[in-house]
Amino acid sequence: MKICRTFLFLLFAVLLSSSVSAQVTNFDVTFFTPLPEIDIAALYSSKDISSVQKVFQVSILPDNIDVVLHGEISWTDIGKTSAQWIYNFTTRPFKSTTFYNTDLGGNSFIKIAQQTTNTDVIKDLIQRYGKPVGRFDFTLTLRDPSGAEFTRTDYLEFTNPTQSFTIGTPQPGEEFQPGNILIQWSAVPSADHYEVKINELKSHRKSFEEALNSGNPYYNNGKIENSITSIQLSEKDFTRPIEAGKEYVVQVVAVIKLATGNRKLPSEIINFRTAGFYDANKIAIKNELMTLTSLPGFSTFASVFSDQNLVIDRLVDEKGNPISQDELRNLLNYFNANPDVVIRTLFIYNNNQ
């Protein structure tokens, strides 16, 4: 795991002790990176800077030395060069040990004595991004009862986490056998679990998102372990079976637990098809053309499209421009509803088309 020492650097202030010889021999901060997102509320809460999400670990040796902790954080927006301080804090005296950021404040053994928040900068950050984005610099200084002082500085950078969360399989438009569909995605560090949702794409007049969220999804798993980044759909329970000759959409969501609630990072929505899709499409086109029962000259169409050997490879308009099946369907629906606009119907066979 790549380790980056940044985010909440803590300054230990001196606490006079009866034992002047007590000294800190080791002070280390380890961040669990790469982190897709941090709960910004943990930086400016008035009573508690702890977060449900574990971000870093602090190690102080030896144990049981009385210490005080002070931390300062500054923020540099993307594309800027100057930093703005956003938060600082000081703890009450506590015994040195190894702990996580989740042990700071609240009901933990480490209490916050004083804190100051730059609310204007925090509001600006939230209004722009809604989450930590940019560079965060941290300063930590430790003093032990002997008067020794140690200072550390480092930084952590955040970009848009969704850019790195992708579905590897299926590729857009990929075709599978109904019983052999693999969904695979990139891992998201700090994800508590994943959710996978699959639904049928019945019409391209709908967006992928509309299709995904319409009706009763074929698959809507509420929790897949964070150690799992692929599933074989044949091994899962569906509300109804995946069928041949159809098109579907799938999305994977990484769920991260934060102090303010669960944060969901969605992947892009990918479409895929099951074997027989193109054959089924061609049959559907022929069937839709056969609905022209009310049009003049329909008998010619009926005899042509009833030919089992007829294959429709593409649809074009009068200028030779491709049209979609949805556009054809809309046109046929209009003609059936308004047969009086049709003067006559002709079938022209062109061997070059």
Secondary structure per residue as TSV (DSSP state, phi and psi in degrees):
chain	resnum	aa	ss	phi	psi
A	1	M	-	360.0	130.8
A	2	K	-	-69.2	136.2
A	3	I	B	-115.4	130.9
A	4	C	-	-127.2	124.4
A	5	R	-	-94.8	95.1
A	6	T	-	-160.1	-173.9
A	7	F	S	94.0	-71.3
A	8	L	-	-121.0	85.9
A	9	F	-	-84.6	136.3
A	10	L	E	-117.0	133.3
A	11	L	E	-101.4	119.8
A	12	F	E	-88.0	121.1
A	13	A	E	-93.7	158.5
A	14	V	-	-72.6	140.4
A	15	L	-	-126.0	112.8
A	16	L	-	-61.8	131.6
A	17	S	-	-125.8	158.2
A	18	S	S	-68.5	-19.6
A	19	S	-	-103.3	94.7
A	20	V	T	-66.7	-22.6
A	21	S	T	-81.0	-10.4
A	22	A	-	-66.4	125.2
A	23	Q	-	-135.8	145.3
A	24	V	-	-81.4	127.8
A	25	T	-	-103.3	-17.6
A	26	N	E	-152.1	133.8
A	27	F	E	-140.1	119.8
A	28	D	E	-142.5	145.8
A	29	V	E	-127.3	126.0
A	30	T	E	-119.0	123.0
A	31	F	E	-99.2	140.2
A	32	F	B	-88.7	94.8
A	33	T	-	-122.8	162.0
A	34	P	S	-76.1	141.3
A	35	L	-	-105.4	125.5
A	36	P	S	-72.1	-26.3
A	37	E	-	-166.2	148.6
A	38	I	-	-123.9	144.9
A	39	D	-	-76.7	110.9
A	40	I	T	-67.0	-23.2
A	41	A	H	-61.2	-25.2
A	42	A	H	-67.2	-14.2
A	43	L	H	-91.3	-20.3
A	44	Y	H	-133.7	10.8
A	45	S	-	-59.1	138.1
A	46	S	S	-73.3	-20.7
A	47	K	S	-122.7	-15.3
A	48	D	-	-152.5	122.9
A	49	I	-	-101.5	10.1
A	50	S	-	-76.2	158.0
A	51	S	-	-136.1	148.0
A	52	V	S	-59.8	-36.1
A	53	Q	S	-77.8	128.8
A	54	K	-	-80.1	120.1
A	55	V	-	-106.1	-40.4
A	56	F	E	-151.2	165.2
A	57	Q	E	-123.9	136.6
A	58	V	E	-111.2	133.3
A	59	S	E	-124.5	123.8
A	60	I	E	-125.6	127.1
A	61	L	E	-126.0	144.9
A	62	P	S	-75.3	171.8
A	63	D	S	-73.6	162.9
A	64	N	S	67.3	27.6
A	65	I	-	-97.3	134.9
A	66	D	E	-70.1	122.6
A	67	V	E	-137.0	163.8
A	68	V	E	-131.4	141.9
A	69	L	E	-118.0	131.0
A	70	H	E	-129.3	135.2
A	71	G	E	-131.2	151.8
A	72	E	E	-138.3	137.3
A	73	I	E	-127.9	136.7
A	74	S	E	-128.8	157.5
A	75	W	E	-127.0	135.9
A	76	T	E	-119.3	120.1
A	77	D	-	-68.5	157.6
A	78	I	T	-60.7	131.2
A	79	G	T	85.5	-4.3
A	80	K	-	-104.2	164.0
A	81	T	-	-116.4	-19.5
A	82	S	-	-99.3	138.8
A	83	A	-	-94.2	151.3
A	84	Q	E	-122.8	130.2
A	85	W	E	-71.2	143.9
A	86	I	E	-122.8	-21.3
A	87	Y	E	-165.9	143.2
A	88	N	E	-145.4	158.0
A	89	F	E	-153.1	161.1
A	90	T	E	-137.1	135.5
A	91	T	E	-90.6	166.7
A	92	R	-	-78.7	164.8
A	93	P	-	-58.3	137.9
A	94	F	E	-147.6	164.5
A	95	K	E	-83.2	131.8
A	96	S	-	-60.8	142.1
A	97	T	-	-169.7	-170.6
A	98	T	E	-102.3	130.0
A	99	F	E	-150.5	170.6
A	100	Y	E	-109.1	168.4
A	101	N	G	-60.4	-25.2
A	102	T	G	-69.9	-9.1
A	103	D	G	-94.2	3.5
A	104	L	B	-92.9	125.2
A	105	G	S	79.2	-174.1
A	106	G	T	63.0	-131.9
A	107	N	T	-93.4	9.1
A	108	S	S	-72.9	172.2
A	109	F	S	-75.4	-12.7
A	110	I	B	-103.4	114.2
A	111	K	-	-102.2	147.8
A	112	I	E	-92.7	122.1
A	113	A	E	-89.9	-37.1
A	114	Q	E	-152.2	143.2
A	115	Q	E	-152.8	149.6
A	116	T	E	-133.3	134.0
A	117	T	E	-122.0	135.5
A	118	N	-	-87.5	85.8
A	119	T	H	-63.2	-33.0
A	120	D	H	-63.2	-44.5
A	121	V	H	-69.9	-40.3
A	122	I	H	-59.9	-45.7
A	123	K	H	-62.0	-40.0
A	124	D	H	-62.1	-43.3
A	125	L	H	-63.2	-43.7
A	126	I	H	-66.6	-42.7
A	127	Q	H	-64.8	-34.4
A	128	R	H	-77.1	-44.9
A	129	Y	H	-123.4	-26.7
A	130	G	S	76.6	0.7
A	131	K	S	-163.5	162.1
A	132	P	-	-61.3	118.6
A	133	V	-	-136.3	136.4
A	134	G	E	112.7	-155.6
A	135	R	E	-107.9	132.5
A	136	F	E	-117.0	118.6
A	137	D	E	-100.1	140.0
A	138	F	E	-128.6	140.6
A	139	T	E	-125.0	133.8
A	140	L	E	-134.7	129.3
A	141	T	E	-128.6	132.0
A	142	L	E	-115.4	132.7
A	143	R	E	-124.5	134.0
A	144	D	-	-106.6	173.4
A	145	P	T	-59.8	-18.1
A	146	S	T	-79.8	-9.0
A	147	G	-	95.7	-4.5
A	148	A	-	-67.0	141.1
A	149	E	E	-128.3	134.9
A	150	F	E	-127.9	134.4
A	151	T	E	-124.3	134.3
A	152	R	E	-128.5	142.5
A	153	T	E	-135.1	143.5
A	154	D	E	-163.9	-176.2
A	155	Y	E	-148.8	163.0
A	156	L	E	-137.0	137.0
A	157	E	E	-116.1	141.7
A	158	F	E	-125.7	135.1
A	159	T	-	-117.6	-163.9
A	160	N	-	-73.6	114.0
A	161	P	G	-67.0	-25.3
A	162	T	G	-70.0	-17.2
A	163	Q	G	-66.5	-27.1
A	164	S	G	-103.7	2.5
A	165	F	-	-104.7	104.9
A	166	T	-	-132.1	157.5
A	167	I	E	-92.5	124.4
A	168	G	E	-87.4	-36.1
A	169	T	E	-138.6	129.4
A	170	P	S	-81.6	160.8
A	171	Q	-	-80.9	154.5
A	172	P	T	-54.3	127.2
A	173	G	T	78.3	4.9
A	174	E	E	-66.6	147.7
A	175	E	E	-108.6	138.3
A	176	F	E	-129.9	158.4
A	177	Q	-	-73.7	139.6
A	178	P	T	-53.2	-31.7
A	179	G	T	-94.0	9.3
A	180	N	-	-141.3	64.8
A	181	I	-	-112.8	118.9
A	182	L	E	-106.8	128.2
A	183	I	E	-110.1	122.8
A	184	Q	E	-136.1	139.0
A	185	W	E	-141.2	164.3
A	186	S	-	-77.4	146.8
A	187	A	-	-72.0	144.8
A	188	V	-	-115.1	110.5
A	189	P	T	-58.0	143.4
A	190	S	T	72.9	5.2
A	191	A	-	-68.1	133.2
A	192	D	S	-76.2	-39.1
A	193	H	E	-166.2	175.5
A	194	Y	E	-119.8	155.0
A	195	E	E	-126.3	139.4
A	196	V	E	-122.5	133.2
A	197	K	E	-130.0	134.4
A	198	I	E	-133.4	136.4
A	199	N	E	-147.6	164.3
A	200	E	E	-82.4	139.1
A	201	L	-	-97.4	97.1
A	202	K	-	-82.6	-26.8
A	203	S	-	-150.9	139.3
A	204	H	T	-79.0	0.8
A	205	R	T	-72.4	-19.3
A	206	K	S	-95.4	147.6
A	207	S	-	-72.8	163.7
A	208	F	H	-58.8	-38.9
A	209	E	H	-65.9	-41.9
A	210	E	H	-63.1	-41.6
A	211	A	H	-65.3	-40.7
A	212	L	H	-61.8	-38.0
A	213	N	T	-99.3	7.7
A	214	S	S	-92.2	144.8
A	215	G	S	58.0	-146.9
A	216	N	S	-101.4	111.0
A	217	P	-	-63.2	152.3
A	218	Y	S	-69.2	-34.2
A	219	Y	E	-148.1	129.5
A	220	N	E	-147.6	78.4
A	221	N	E	-81.8	125.0
A	222	G	E	-77.7	-18.4
A	223	K	E	-160.9	117.8
A	224	I	E	-120.6	130.1
A	225	E	E	-51.7	146.5
A	226	N	T	-68.0	-14.3
A	227	S	T	-84.7	-8.0
A	228	I	-	-103.2	129.1
A	229	T	-	-126.0	18.5
A	230	S	E	-158.8	149.6
A	231	I	E	-139.5	145.2
A	232	Q	E	-97.8	116.1
A	233	L	G	-62.8	-26.3
A	234	S	G	-66.0	-16.8
A	235	E	G	-95.0	1.7
A	236	K	S	-111.5	159.3
A	237	D	-	-91.6	130.0
A	238	F	-	-111.9	155.4
A	239	T	S	-67.7	-28.9
A	240	R	S	-156.4	154.9
A	241	P	-	-71.8	148.7
A	242	I	-	-67.6	132.4
A	243	E	-	-110.7	156.2
A	244	A	T	-73.3	151.7
A	245	G	T	74.6	22.4
A	246	K	-	-127.0	166.8
A	247	E	E	-116.1	139.9
A	248	Y	E	-131.8	163.9
A	249	V	E	-125.7	147.1
A	250	V	E	-137.6	145.3
A	251	Q	E	-141.6	141.5
A	252	V	E	-111.8	137.0
A	253	V	E	-122.1	126.8
A	254	A	E	-90.7	127.7
A	255	V	E	-105.8	121.1
A	256	I	E	-113.5	128.5
A	257	K	E	-84.9	123.0
A	258	L	E	-124.4	168.1
A	259	A	T	-63.1	-30.8
A	260	T	T	-90.0	6.3
A	261	G	E	122.3	177.9
A	262	N	E	-71.8	135.3
A	263	R	E	-106.9	126.1
A	264	K	E	-106.4	126.0
A	265	L	E	-108.4	105.3
A	266	P	E	-85.5	145.6
A	267	S	-	-79.2	174.8
A	268	E	-	-67.4	159.3
A	269	I	-	-92.5	126.9
A	270	I	E	-113.2	137.7
A	271	N	E	-98.0	146.4
A	272	F	E	-146.3	162.2
A	273	R	E	-124.3	158.2
A	274	T	E	-105.6	153.2
A	275	A	T	-52.0	140.2
A	276	G	T	93.4	0.4
A	277	F	H	-60.9	-47.9
A	278	Y	H	-68.1	-38.9
A	279	D	H	-62.9	-44.5
A	280	A	H	-63.0	-35.8
A	281	N	H	-63.4	-44.4
A	282	K	H	-65.4	-40.3
A	283	I	H	-64.1	-40.3
A	284	A	H	-63.1	-38.2
A	285	I	H	-63.8	-45.8
A	286	K	H	-61.0	-42.0
A	287	N	H	-64.1	-38.7
A	288	E	H	-69.0	-37.6
A	289	L	H	-65.4	-28.6
A	290	M	T	-72.2	-6.9
A	291	T	T	-82.7	-2.3
A	292	L	-	-76.6	47.8
A	293	T	T	-68.9	-25.1
A	294	S	T	-93.4	-1.3
A	295	L	S	-87.4	145.3
A	296	P	T	-59.3	137.8
A	297	G	T	79.0	17.4
A	298	F	H	-61.8	-29.3
A	299	S	H	-57.3	-33.6
A	300	T	H	-64.8	-44.1
A	301	F	H	-63.8	-42.5
A	302	A	H	-59.9	-42.7
A	303	S	H	-70.5	-33.6
A	304	V	H	-72.0	-49.5
A	305	F	H	-82.0	-7.6
A	306	S	T	-82.3	-8.0
A	307	D	-	-67.6	115.3
A	308	Q	T	-65.1	-22.0
A	309	N	T	-87.2	-5.5
A	310	L	-	-73.6	128.6
A	311	V	-	-121.4	128.8
A	312	I	-	-101.9	113.4
A	313	D	-	-92.7	-30.3
A	314	R	-	-157.8	162.7
A	315	L	-	-122.0	131.8
A	316	V	B	-135.6	158.6
A	317	D	-	-88.1	-171.6
A	318	E	T	-65.0	-16.3
A	319	K	T	-100.9	4.1
A	320	G	S	85.7	7.7
A	321	N	-	-83.8	136.0
A	322	P	B	-60.8	141.6
A	323	I	-	-125.6	153.7
A	324	S	-	-85.6	166.8
A	325	Q	H	-64.6	-33.7
A	326	D	H	-64.9	-40.7
A	327	E	H	-64.5	-41.0
A	328	L	H	-62.0	-43.4
A	329	R	H	-61.6	-43.6
A	330	N	H	-61.3	-40.3
A	331	L	H	-65.8	-43.9
A	332	L	H	-64.7	-40.2
A	333	N	H	-61.8	-39.5
A	334	Y	H	-65.7	-44.9
A	335	F	H	-63.3	-41.5
A	336	N	H	-65.0	-35.1
A	337	A	H	-79.8	-22.6
A	338	N	-	-132.8	66.0
A	339	P	G	-64.1	-20.7
A	340	D	G	-69.9	-16.3
A	341	V	G	-80.6	-11.8
A	342	V	-	-90.9	118.9
A	343	I	-	-80.0	-49.3
A	344	R	-	-157.4	163.7
A	345	T	-	-121.9	127.7
A	346	L	-	-124.6	143.8
A	347	F	-	-112.9	118.9
A	348	I	-	-114.7	119.6
A	349	Y	-	-89.1	123.3
A	350	N	-	-126.6	110.1
A	351	N	T	-70.2	-13.4
A	352	N	T	-91.8	-4.8
A	353	Q	-	-101.5	360.0
